[in-house]
Amino acid sequence: MKSHQKFTAIAVLFLLLLSSCSLRPDPEPLPFSVQTTLNLLQENSQFVMYLNFKSMRRTEFWKKNISDSILNAEKTFGSLLNTFKVSTGASISEGLDELYYSNSWFGENAIVLKGIFNRTTLDTLLARDSVFSITKSREGTNIYVNNENGLYFFFKDNFTICASNYLKQIDEMIETSDTSKAGLLSNPKMLETIQSVVNKENLWMVTNEKMFIRGLFMNLLETTSGKQVEENDSAAVDTTVTDDNLTVRNLYKAVNSLSFSAKMGTDLSLLVQGECISERTSKYLSEILSGLITVAKLSEKDKQDPETSQMLKNIELDRYDETVYVSVTIDEKNLAAFRSKNLMRTPPEM
């Protein structure tokens, strides 16, 4: 009887131990419709972003915190969303359901929009406004041009617009069929990076370009330290980083890919994933980030800023094998503090 009780006690302790351990988050499956649309993005994409406005509009967080600033958000995003709002009436508040965006280091981009578009609005603009003009592809497809920002776009079907600042990319998108294994689907390295992203329903962005990663790290360092980081490091890719030559400034060399994803509900859960070249370098990265977070917490404590302090308390840092995860929950109370940090600003010029 005693041995049975002892075994039961050990089993309970073991289960409690398992339940107390944090588990590596499982990536959500990439929806089939999203994966097939990736063939319209360029094969050599070094930065890829996906936003599902339709799913985000259903959430309480969007309704309470984002709807009021929709116009400002669209202006901040640049002329891209405004181009389609003016020409088709579709905006992130109504009509525009999904946005896919990719670009390369040389600046060429590829954009796919899904939603409900009003072609009559575009026809009216063409008749009275010189901002938009129209030309035709070799196949006879109507290609619209925004003469102010040099953006080309066409209707792939009634619910899909393809756009690019590069006419050759437009030609490739016209030629791509629904079942073609073309574009980004021909880039297994980037596809693997996308598949590893944890949150895929609402918003995600990924990059495996070292210089993009470097710019994002510089943003983080400058935001947490309050000082400008000197650009005295080489841009060369180094896959043989060791503890002896790995520093904060060249930390990006130890990261194969970096992703940012969000899950929206009552609150906004943000997750940054860094896929490192080895388990050793992921440990070093997590130690650096832990130090930066601690410094930021102490700095905000001295400033007596309760909103920012609460946001920093919500930051969690985890590491599993070669992957480092940084997560934070944003709610109505600390949203203003998060916006003031401007973490999503454009990376510094290289």
C-alpha positions as CSV (number, residue, x, y, z in Angstrom):
1,M,0.0,0.0,0.0
2,K,2.8,2.4,0.9
3,S,4.7,1.6,-2.3
4,H,1.5,2.4,-4.3
5,Q,1.1,5.7,-2.5
6,K,4.8,6.5,-3.1
7,F,4.4,5.8,-6.8
8,T,1.3,8.0,-7.0
9,A,3.1,10.8,-5.3
10,I,6.1,10.6,-7.7
11,A,3.7,10.5,-10.6
12,V,1.9,13.6,-9.4
13,L,5.2,15.4,-8.8
14,F,6.3,14.5,-12.3
15,L,3.1,15.8,-13.9
16,L,3.4,19.0,-11.9
17,L,7.0,19.4,-13.1
18,L,5.9,18.9,-16.7
19,S,3.0,21.4,-16.4
20,S,5.3,24.0,-14.9
21,C,7.8,23.9,-17.8
22,S,7.2,26.3,-20.7
23,L,6.8,24.5,-24.0
24,R,8.2,25.5,-27.3
25,P,5.3,27.2,-29.2
26,D,4.0,25.3,-32.2
27,P,3.7,27.3,-35.4
28,E,0.2,27.7,-36.7
29,P,-0.4,26.0,-40.1
30,L,0.0,28.3,-43.1
31,P,-3.5,28.5,-44.7
32,F,-3.6,26.9,-48.2
33,S,-5.0,30.0,-49.8
34,V,-2.2,32.1,-48.4
35,Q,0.5,29.6,-49.5
36,T,-0.8,29.4,-53.0
37,T,-0.9,33.2,-53.3
38,L,2.8,33.4,-52.5
39,N,3.6,32.4,-56.0
40,L,2.7,35.9,-57.0
41,L,5.5,37.4,-54.9
42,Q,9.1,37.6,-56.2
43,E,11.3,34.5,-55.9
44,N,14.3,36.5,-54.5
45,S,12.2,38.1,-51.7
46,Q,14.3,39.1,-48.7
47,F,11.4,40.6,-46.7
48,V,7.9,39.3,-46.7
49,M,4.8,40.6,-44.9
50,Y,1.2,39.4,-44.6
51,L,-1.7,41.2,-43.0
52,N,-5.2,39.8,-42.7
53,F,-7.4,42.9,-42.1
54,K,-10.6,40.8,-42.4
55,S,-9.7,38.6,-39.4
56,M,-8.3,41.6,-37.4
57,R,-11.5,43.7,-37.9
58,R,-13.5,41.1,-36.0
59,T,-11.5,41.4,-32.8
60,E,-12.3,43.5,-29.8
61,F,-8.8,45.0,-29.8
62,W,-9.2,46.3,-33.4
63,K,-12.6,47.8,-32.7
64,K,-11.6,49.6,-29.5
65,N,-8.0,50.7,-30.4
66,I,-7.3,50.7,-34.1
67,S,-10.5,51.8,-35.8
68,D,-10.1,55.3,-34.4
69,S,-6.7,55.7,-36.0
70,I,-7.3,54.0,-39.3
71,L,-6.7,57.1,-41.5
72,N,-3.5,58.0,-39.6
73,A,-2.3,54.4,-39.9
74,E,-2.8,54.4,-43.7
75,K,-0.9,57.6,-44.1
76,T,1.9,56.3,-42.0
77,F,2.1,53.2,-44.1
78,G,2.9,55.5,-47.0
79,S,1.2,56.1,-50.3
80,L,0.6,52.4,-51.0
81,L,-2.7,51.9,-49.1
82,N,-3.9,55.4,-50.0
83,T,-3.4,54.6,-53.7
84,F,-5.9,51.8,-53.6
85,K,-8.2,53.6,-51.3
86,V,-8.5,56.5,-53.8
87,S,-8.6,54.3,-56.9
88,T,-10.9,51.5,-55.7
89,G,-12.6,52.6,-52.5
90,A,-11.1,49.7,-50.5
91,S,-9.4,50.5,-47.2
92,I,-8.3,48.6,-44.1
93,S,-11.6,49.5,-42.4
94,E,-13.7,48.2,-45.2
95,G,-13.1,46.3,-48.5
96,L,-9.5,45.4,-48.1
97,D,-9.2,41.9,-46.6
98,E,-5.6,40.8,-47.1
99,L,-2.3,42.3,-48.1
100,Y,0.8,40.5,-49.2
101,Y,4.0,42.5,-49.6
102,S,7.6,41.5,-50.5
103,N,10.7,43.3,-51.5
104,S,14.4,42.6,-52.3
105,W,17.5,44.4,-51.1
106,F,17.6,46.4,-54.4
107,G,14.1,47.9,-53.8
108,E,11.9,46.0,-56.2
109,N,8.6,45.0,-54.6
110,A,5.6,42.8,-55.2
111,I,2.2,43.4,-53.7
112,V,-1.0,41.4,-53.7
113,L,-4.3,42.7,-52.3
114,K,-7.5,40.7,-51.8
115,G,-10.9,42.2,-51.2
116,I,-13.8,44.0,-52.8
117,F,-12.8,46.7,-55.2
118,N,-14.8,49.2,-57.1
119,R,-13.5,49.5,-60.7
120,T,-16.0,52.3,-61.5
121,T,-14.1,54.6,-59.1
122,L,-10.9,53.8,-61.0
123,D,-12.6,54.5,-64.4
124,T,-13.8,57.8,-63.1
125,L,-10.4,58.8,-62.0
126,L,-8.9,57.8,-65.3
127,A,-11.3,60.1,-67.1
128,R,-10.8,63.2,-65.0
129,D,-7.5,62.9,-63.1
130,S,-3.9,62.8,-64.5
131,V,-2.6,61.0,-61.4
132,F,-3.6,57.7,-62.9
133,S,-3.0,56.4,-66.4
134,I,-3.5,53.1,-68.2
135,T,-1.4,51.0,-70.5
136,K,-1.5,47.4,-71.7
137,S,0.7,44.3,-71.4
138,R,1.8,42.2,-74.3
139,E,-1.2,39.9,-73.5
140,G,-3.6,42.8,-73.6
141,T,-4.1,43.1,-69.8
142,N,-4.9,46.6,-68.6
143,I,-2.1,47.9,-66.4
144,Y,-2.8,51.0,-64.3
145,V,-0.1,53.4,-63.3
146,N,0.0,55.9,-60.4
147,N,2.1,58.6,-62.0
148,E,3.0,60.2,-58.6
149,N,4.6,57.2,-57.0
150,G,5.4,55.0,-60.0
151,L,3.3,52.1,-58.9
152,Y,1.9,49.7,-61.5
153,F,-1.1,47.5,-60.8
154,F,-3.7,45.3,-62.5
155,F,-6.7,43.2,-61.6
156,K,-5.7,39.5,-61.5
157,D,-9.4,38.7,-61.0
158,N,-12.4,40.6,-59.5
159,F,-11.1,40.1,-56.0
160,T,-7.3,40.3,-56.5
161,I,-5.0,43.2,-57.3
162,C,-1.4,42.7,-58.1
163,A,1.0,45.6,-57.9
164,S,4.7,46.4,-58.2
165,N,7.2,49.3,-58.7
166,Y,8.9,47.1,-61.3
167,L,7.3,46.4,-64.6
168,K,9.1,43.1,-65.1
169,Q,7.5,41.8,-61.9
170,I,4.1,42.9,-63.2
171,D,4.7,40.8,-66.3
172,E,5.7,37.8,-64.2
173,M,2.5,38.2,-62.0
174,I,0.4,38.3,-65.2
175,E,1.9,35.1,-66.5
176,T,1.5,33.2,-63.1
177,S,-1.4,30.9,-62.9
178,D,-3.2,29.7,-59.7
179,T,-1.4,26.4,-59.7
180,S,2.1,27.6,-60.8
181,K,4.9,26.7,-58.4
182,A,6.5,30.1,-59.2
183,G,7.7,33.2,-57.4
184,L,8.2,32.7,-53.7
185,L,7.1,29.1,-53.8
186,S,10.4,28.5,-55.7
187,N,12.4,29.8,-52.7
188,P,12.5,26.9,-50.1
189,K,14.7,28.8,-47.7
190,M,12.2,31.7,-47.3
191,L,9.3,29.3,-47.3
192,E,10.8,27.4,-44.4
193,T,11.3,30.7,-42.5
194,I,7.6,31.6,-43.1
195,Q,6.4,28.1,-42.0
196,S,8.3,28.5,-38.7
197,V,6.4,31.7,-37.8
198,V,4.1,30.9,-34.8
199,N,1.2,33.3,-35.4
200,K,0.0,33.3,-39.0
201,E,-3.7,34.3,-38.8
202,N,-3.5,38.1,-38.4
203,L,-0.1,39.6,-39.1
204,W,3.4,38.4,-39.7
205,M,6.6,39.6,-41.4
206,V,9.9,37.8,-42.0
207,T,13.4,38.4,-43.3
208,N,16.5,36.3,-43.8
209,E,18.5,39.2,-45.2
210,K,21.4,40.1,-42.9
211,M,21.3,43.8,-43.6
212,F,17.5,44.0,-42.8
213,I,18.2,42.0,-39.6
214,R,21.0,44.5,-38.8
215,G,18.7,47.4,-39.2
216,L,16.1,45.9,-36.9
217,F,18.8,45.2,-34.2
218,M,20.0,48.8,-34.5
219,N,16.4,50.0,-33.9
220,L,16.2,47.8,-30.8
221,L,19.6,48.9,-29.4
222,E,18.8,52.6,-30.0
223,T,15.3,52.3,-28.5
224,T,16.5,50.5,-25.3
225,S,19.7,52.5,-24.8
226,G,18.6,55.9,-25.9
227,K,21.9,56.3,-27.9
228,Q,22.7,56.2,-31.6
229,V,24.6,53.1,-32.6
230,E,27.7,53.8,-34.6
231,E,27.8,52.1,-38.0
232,N,31.4,50.8,-37.9
233,D,30.7,47.2,-38.6
234,S,31.1,45.3,-41.8
235,A,28.1,44.2,-43.8
236,A,29.7,40.9,-44.8
237,V,27.8,37.8,-43.9
238,D,29.6,35.6,-41.4
239,T,28.4,32.1,-40.6
240,T,31.4,31.2,-38.4
241,V,30.7,33.6,-35.6
242,T,32.4,32.6,-32.3
243,D,32.1,33.8,-28.7
244,D,35.4,35.7,-29.3
245,N,34.2,37.8,-32.2
246,L,30.5,38.1,-31.6
247,T,29.5,41.5,-30.2
248,V,26.3,43.5,-29.9
249,R,27.1,45.4,-33.1
250,N,27.6,42.3,-35.2
251,L,25.0,40.2,-33.5
252,Y,22.9,40.1,-36.7
253,K,25.5,37.8,-38.2
254,A,24.5,35.1,-35.8
255,V,20.8,35.2,-36.9
256,N,19.7,33.3,-40.0
257,S,16.2,34.8,-39.9
258,L,14.0,37.2,-37.9
259,S,10.2,37.2,-37.8
260,F,7.5,39.3,-36.1
261,S,4.0,38.1,-35.7
262,A,0.9,39.2,-33.9
263,K,-2.3,37.6,-32.6
264,M,-5.2,39.9,-32.0
265,G,-8.1,39.2,-29.7
266,T,-9.1,41.2,-26.6
267,D,-5.5,42.1,-26.3
268,L,-2.6,42.1,-28.8
269,S,0.1,39.5,-28.4
270,L,3.3,40.2,-30.2
271,L,6.1,37.7,-30.8
272,V,9.6,38.2,-32.2
273,Q,11.5,35.0,-33.3
274,G,15.2,34.9,-34.0
275,E,16.5,31.8,-35.7
276,C,20.2,31.6,-34.9
277,I,23.0,29.7,-36.6
278,S,23.6,27.5,-33.6
279,E,22.3,26.8,-30.1
280,R,25.4,28.5,-28.6
281,T,24.7,31.7,-30.5
282,S,21.1,31.6,-29.5
283,K,22.1,31.4,-25.9
284,Y,24.4,34.5,-26.4
285,L,21.5,36.4,-28.1
286,S,19.1,35.6,-25.3
287,E,21.7,36.8,-22.7
288,I,22.1,40.1,-24.7
289,L,18.4,40.6,-25.0
290,S,17.8,39.8,-21.3
291,G,20.4,42.5,-20.4
292,L,18.7,45.1,-22.7
293,I,15.3,44.3,-21.3
294,T,16.6,44.7,-17.7
295,V,18.3,48.0,-18.6
296,A,15.1,49.3,-20.2
297,K,13.0,48.3,-17.1
298,L,15.4,50.1,-14.8
299,S,15.4,53.2,-17.1
300,E,11.6,53.4,-17.2
301,K,11.4,52.9,-13.5
302,D,13.5,56.0,-12.9
303,K,11.3,57.9,-15.3
304,Q,8.2,57.0,-13.2
305,D,6.3,56.0,-16.3
306,P,3.7,53.4,-15.0
307,E,2.3,52.5,-18.5
308,T,5.7,51.8,-20.0
309,S,6.8,49.9,-16.9
310,Q,3.8,47.7,-17.1
311,M,4.5,47.0,-20.8
312,L,8.1,46.0,-20.0
313,K,6.9,43.7,-17.2
314,N,4.8,41.9,-19.8
315,I,7.9,41.0,-21.9
316,E,8.8,37.4,-21.8
317,L,12.1,35.9,-23.1
318,D,12.4,32.2,-24.0
319,R,15.0,30.1,-25.9
320,Y,14.6,26.7,-27.4
321,D,17.6,25.2,-29.2
322,E,18.6,27.7,-32.0
323,T,15.5,29.8,-31.6
324,V,15.0,32.9,-29.3
325,Y,11.4,34.2,-28.6
326,V,10.5,37.6,-27.3
327,S,6.8,38.1,-26.5
328,V,4.8,41.0,-25.1
329,T,1.1,41.6,-24.5
330,I,-0.3,45.0,-25.4
331,D,-3.6,46.1,-23.9
332,E,-5.6,49.3,-23.6
333,K,-3.5,50.4,-20.6
334,N,-0.1,50.2,-22.2
335,L,-1.0,50.8,-25.9
336,A,0.1,54.5,-25.7
337,A,3.4,53.5,-24.2
338,F,4.0,50.9,-27.0
339,R,3.2,53.4,-29.7
340,S,5.5,56.0,-28.2
341,K,8.5,53.6,-28.5
342,N,8.1,53.5,-32.3
343,L,9.7,50.1,-32.5
344,M,8.3,49.5,-36.0
345,R,9.9,52.5,-37.6
346,T,11.9,52.1,-40.7
347,P,15.4,50.7,-40.0
348,P,18.3,53.2,-40.3
349,E,19.9,53.7,-43.7
350,M,22.8,51.3,-44.3
